[in-house]
Amino acid sequence: MTDPLPYRHLGELLTLMREEMRNGFADLKSELGERVSVDVYEADKRLAEERLDRVAAELAELRAEAARAKTLADAERTAATDRRAADRRMIWGALIAAALSLAVGLLLAFLSTTA
């Protein structure tokens, strides 16, 4: 029994198609084997988000610390300004008291010599 030519050609085409499909599936299998699974991707994504959350929390702490330091520096600057103002008032008070004491002393000396 001889195969007619069209059927023989059809058989060869089917064999070629099978080989190409096997090669294609082998390539697909190897490419999929190199890909990262969804679970690994999700875990990596979750870890990255956790790291970002930690960095954001640390940044918020640093900002709060910087704000506290600025507030403390402002309070120290205000206190220093207040101390300088109090020192100036004390010096002016001492100078005025000394001048008045001198004036009273001169007045008493003048009054004692005229009396």
Stockholm file with secondary structure:
# STOCKHOLM 1.0

chainA/1-115         MTDPLPYRHLGELLTLMREEMRNGFADLKSELGERVSVDVYEADKRLAEERLDRVAAELAELRAEAARAKTLADAERTAATDRRAADRRMIWGALIAAALSLAVGLLLAFLSTTA
#=GR chainA/1-115 SS CCCCHHHHHHHHHHHHHHHHHHHHHHHHHHHHHHSCCHHHHHHHHHHHHHHHHHHHHHHHHHHHHHHHHHHHHHHHHHHHHHHHHHHHHHHHHHHHHHHHHHHHHHHHHHHHHHC
#=GC SS_cons         CCCCHHHHHHHHHHHHHHHHHHHHHHHHHHHHHHSCCHHHHHHHHHHHHHHHHHHHHHHHHHHHHHHHHHHHHHHHHHHHHHHHHHHHHHHHHHHHHHHHHHHHHHHHHHHHHHC
//
